């Protein structure tokens, strides 16, 4: 039997509490896998427009809004967003996922039709454009990190297991508070004057929480592979 001193027990208890506190601070702010018209969490209503089918939402020449259950203020937290987005092939159009403070568009992630490149912008900055083409008709995973005074964007990173694994951002910006309207973010918009589809959308206070869970289909597939390998042994 292992005997522990009072100091050892106290140290162990403190370590456990620290881990618990760290875990508590990490939180998913909102998420949607578009498995149904009512799927997702962190929202107070359903998407106002668009067609949800087969695990994605498609919006054509329109805008679709969804209210958040709780307001978000990135000046007091890290904000991570991961979205799987497909734009059409018309490079003169625009398409974006936008975050609103009331009726004001505070932040947009997508493309404005002028550059045919993935970009982001707010009321307080000019368009921050990457070198990666966006109007290709193929899906891209966008990873966004906001700390209140800086923004980093990655497009199709090969590894999202950690911040270090993401590597150098495809576009980075730093400056004044990126919520210039001085109001908490309250709703999300998916919009375009062409076509846009989103198959996964998650925001969280850590990268680990923002990385989407494997779909049920993928899990079933992995289970089948494991069963086959087990039978072969």
VEXDREN-2710 file (C-alpha; in Angstrom, 1 decimal):
% VEXDREN-2710
k/r/px/py/pz
1/UNK/0.0/0.0/0.0
2/UNK/1.3/3.5/-1.0
3/UNK/1.4/5.9/1.9
4/UNK/1.2/9.6/1.1
5/UNK/2.2/12.5/3.3
6/UNK/-0.1/15.4/3.9
7/UNK/2.0/17.6/1.5
8/UNK/1.7/15.0/-1.3
9/UNK/-2.0/14.7/-0.9
10/UNK/-2.3/18.5/-0.9
11/UNK/-0.2/18.8/-4.0
12/UNK/-2.2/16.1/-5.8
13/UNK/-5.5/17.8/-4.9
14/UNK/-4.2/21.2/-6.1
15/UNK/-3.1/19.6/-9.4
16/UNK/-6.5/18.0/-9.9
17/UNK/-8.2/21.3/-9.2
18/UNK/-6.0/23.1/-11.7
19/UNK/-6.8/20.5/-14.4
20/UNK/-10.5/20.8/-13.6
21/UNK/-10.3/24.6/-13.8
22/UNK/-8.5/24.4/-17.2
23/UNK/-11.1/22.0/-18.5
24/UNK/-13.9/24.2/-17.3
25/UNK/-12.5/27.2/-19.1
26/UNK/-12.5/25.4/-22.4
27/UNK/-15.9/25.6/-23.9
28/UNK/-17.8/25.1/-27.2
29/UNK/-19.6/28.4/-27.9
30/UNK/-21.7/27.1/-30.8
31/UNK/-21.6/24.2/-33.2
32/UNK/-23.7/22.7/-36.0
33/UNK/-23.1/19.7/-38.2
34/UNK/-26.2/20.4/-40.3
35/UNK/-27.6/16.9/-39.7
36/UNK/-31.1/18.4/-39.5
37/UNK/-33.0/21.7/-39.6
38/UNK/-32.8/21.8/-35.8
39/UNK/-29.3/20.4/-35.3
40/UNK/-26.5/22.2/-33.4
41/UNK/-26.1/23.8/-30.0
42/UNK/-25.4/27.3/-28.7
43/UNK/-28.2/28.8/-30.8
44/UNK/-31.6/30.1/-29.8
45/UNK/-33.4/29.5/-33.1
46/UNK/-33.0/27.8/-36.5
47/UNK/-31.4/29.0/-39.7
48/UNK/-33.7/31.5/-41.3
49/UNK/-33.1/30.3/-44.9
50/UNK/-31.1/27.8/-46.9
51/UNK/-31.5/24.1/-47.6
52/UNK/-30.2/21.7/-45.0
53/UNK/-29.6/18.2/-46.4
54/UNK/-27.0/15.5/-46.3
55/UNK/-25.0/17.2/-43.5
56/UNK/-24.7/20.7/-45.0
57/UNK/-26.5/23.9/-45.5
58/UNK/-26.7/25.4/-49.0
59/UNK/-27.6/29.1/-49.5
60/UNK/-28.1/30.4/-53.0
61/UNK/-28.1/34.2/-53.7
62/UNK/-29.4/34.9/-50.2
63/UNK/-28.5/35.2/-46.5
64/UNK/-29.4/32.9/-43.7
65/UNK/-29.1/34.1/-40.0
66/UNK/-29.1/32.2/-36.7
67/UNK/-29.2/33.8/-33.3
68/UNK/-26.7/32.8/-30.6
69/UNK/-28.0/31.6/-27.2
70/UNK/-25.3/33.7/-25.4
71/UNK/-23.4/36.7/-26.6
72/UNK/-19.7/36.5/-27.4
73/UNK/-17.1/39.1/-26.6
74/UNK/-13.7/38.2/-27.9
75/UNK/-12.0/40.9/-25.9
76/UNK/-12.2/38.6/-22.9
77/UNK/-11.5/35.2/-24.4
78/UNK/-9.7/33.3/-27.2
79/UNK/-12.1/32.6/-30.1
80/UNK/-11.5/29.6/-32.4
81/UNK/-13.8/28.9/-35.4
82/UNK/-13.5/26.0/-37.8
83/UNK/-15.8/25.8/-40.8
84/UNK/-15.9/23.5/-43.8
85/UNK/-17.0/25.8/-46.7
86/UNK/-17.6/25.5/-50.4
87/UNK/-18.1/28.5/-52.7
88/UNK/-19.2/28.4/-56.3
89/UNK/-16.9/29.0/-59.3
90/UNK/-17.8/32.6/-60.2
91/UNK/-14.9/34.7/-58.9
92/UNK/-16.8/37.9/-59.4
93/UNK/-19.3/37.0/-56.6
94/UNK/-19.0/37.1/-52.8
95/UNK/-19.7/34.5/-50.1
96/UNK/-18.9/34.5/-46.4
97/UNK/-19.7/33.4/-42.8
98/UNK/-20.3/36.6/-40.9
99/UNK/-20.6/37.4/-37.2
100/UNK/-23.0/40.2/-36.2
101/UNK/-23.3/42.5/-33.2
102/UNK/-27.0/43.3/-33.3
103/UNK/-27.6/44.4/-36.8
104/UNK/-24.0/45.3/-37.5
105/UNK/-21.7/42.9/-39.4
106/UNK/-18.6/42.9/-37.2
107/UNK/-16.5/40.1/-38.8
108/UNK/-16.6/38.2/-42.1
109/UNK/-14.7/35.1/-43.2
110/UNK/-14.9/34.2/-46.9
111/UNK/-14.4/36.2/-50.1
112/UNK/-15.6/39.5/-51.5
113/UNK/-15.5/38.7/-55.2
114/UNK/-12.6/41.1/-55.9
115/UNK/-9.6/38.9/-55.3
116/UNK/-10.8/35.3/-55.6
117/UNK/-8.8/34.5/-52.5
118/UNK/-9.9/33.5/-49.0
119/UNK/-9.9/36.5/-46.7
120/UNK/-11.3/38.1/-43.5
121/UNK/-12.2/41.6/-42.5
122/UNK/-14.0/43.6/-39.8
123/UNK/-15.3/47.2/-39.5
124/UNK/-12.0/48.1/-38.1
125/UNK/-9.7/46.8/-40.9
126/UNK/-9.3/46.5/-44.6
127/UNK/-9.7/43.1/-46.3
128/UNK/-7.0/40.8/-45.2
129/UNK/-6.4/38.5/-48.2
130/UNK/-4.5/35.3/-48.3
131/UNK/-2.8/33.8/-51.4
132/UNK/-5.2/30.8/-51.6
133/UNK/-7.9/30.7/-54.3
134/UNK/-11.4/30.2/-53.0
135/UNK/-13.9/30.1/-55.9
136/UNK/-13.1/26.6/-56.9
137/UNK/-16.3/24.7/-56.2
138/UNK/-14.5/22.4/-53.8
139/UNK/-14.7/22.4/-50.0
140/UNK/-12.0/24.1/-47.8
141/UNK/-11.5/23.9/-44.1
142/UNK/-11.1/27.3/-42.6
143/UNK/-9.5/27.7/-39.2
144/UNK/-9.8/31.1/-37.5
145/UNK/-8.2/32.3/-34.3
146/UNK/-9.1/35.7/-32.7
147/UNK/-7.6/37.0/-29.5
148/UNK/-9.2/40.4/-29.4
149/UNK/-6.3/42.3/-31.0
150/UNK/-5.0/39.7/-33.5
151/UNK/-6.5/37.4/-36.1
152/UNK/-5.0/34.3/-37.7
153/UNK/-6.5/32.3/-40.5
154/UNK/-5.5/28.9/-41.9
155/UNK/-6.9/27.3/-45.0
156/UNK/-7.0/23.5/-45.2
157/UNK/-4.3/22.9/-42.6
158/UNK/-3.0/19.4/-42.7
159/UNK/-2.9/19.0/-38.9
160/UNK/-5.2/20.5/-36.4
161/UNK/-4.1/18.5/-33.4
162/UNK/-2.4/21.5/-31.7
163/UNK/-1.7/25.2/-32.3
164/UNK/1.9/24.4/-33.1
165/UNK/0.8/21.7/-35.6
166/UNK/-1.2/24.3/-37.5
167/UNK/2.1/26.0/-38.5
168/UNK/2.3/29.5/-39.9
169/UNK/-1.0/31.1/-40.6
170/UNK/-2.0/31.7/-44.3
171/UNK/-3.1/35.2/-43.2
172/UNK/-2.4/37.1/-40.0
173/UNK/-3.3/40.5/-38.7
174/UNK/-2.9/42.5/-35.5
175/UNK/-4.2/45.9/-34.4
176/UNK/-7.0/47.4/-32.4
177/UNK/-9.9/45.6/-30.9
178/UNK/-11.7/43.7/-33.7
179/UNK/-15.1/44.4/-32.3
180/UNK/-15.3/48.1/-33.1
181/UNK/-19.0/48.4/-32.5
182/UNK/-18.3/47.7/-28.8
183/UNK/-21.1/45.2/-28.6
184/UNK/-21.2/41.4/-28.1
185/UNK/-21.6/39.2/-31.0
186/UNK/-25.2/37.9/-31.1
187/UNK/-25.8/36.1/-34.5
188/UNK/-24.2/34.3/-37.3
189/UNK/-24.9/34.8/-41.0
190/UNK/-24.1/32.6/-44.0
191/UNK/-24.6/34.6/-47.2
192/UNK/-23.7/35.0/-50.8
193/UNK/-24.8/36.5/-54.1
194/UNK/-23.9/33.2/-55.8
195/UNK/-23.7/29.8/-54.0
196/UNK/-22.2/28.8/-50.6
197/UNK/-22.5/25.6/-48.6
198/UNK/-21.2/24.8/-45.1
199/UNK/-20.9/21.3/-43.8
200/UNK/-19.5/22.0/-40.4
201/UNK/-19.4/25.1/-38.2
202/UNK/-17.9/25.2/-34.7
203/UNK/-16.7/28.0/-32.4
204/UNK/-14.9/27.4/-29.1
205/UNK/-12.5/28.9/-26.7
206/UNK/-9.7/26.4/-27.5
207/UNK/-8.6/24.8/-30.7
208/UNK/-9.1/21.3/-29.3
209/UNK/-12.8/22.1/-28.6
210/UNK/-13.3/23.6/-32.0
211/UNK/-12.0/20.6/-34.0
212/UNK/-15.1/18.8/-35.0
213/UNK/-15.9/15.3/-33.7
214/UNK/-15.9/12.4/-36.3
215/UNK/-19.3/12.0/-37.9
216/UNK/-21.3/8.9/-37.0
217/UNK/-20.7/7.6/-40.5
218/UNK/-17.0/7.9/-40.1
219/UNK/-17.1/6.2/-36.7
220/UNK/-19.1/3.3/-38.2
221/UNK/-16.5/3.0/-41.0
222/UNK/-13.7/2.9/-38.5
223/UNK/-15.5/0.3/-36.4
224/UNK/-15.9/-1.9/-39.5
225/UNK/-12.2/-1.6/-40.4
226/UNK/-11.2/-2.5/-36.8
227/UNK/-13.5/-5.5/-36.9
228/UNK/-11.9/-6.7/-40.2
229/UNK/-8.4/-6.3/-38.9
230/UNK/-9.3/-8.2/-35.7
231/UNK/-10.7/-11.1/-37.7
232/UNK/-7.5/-11.2/-39.8
233/UNK/-5.3/-11.7/-36.8
END
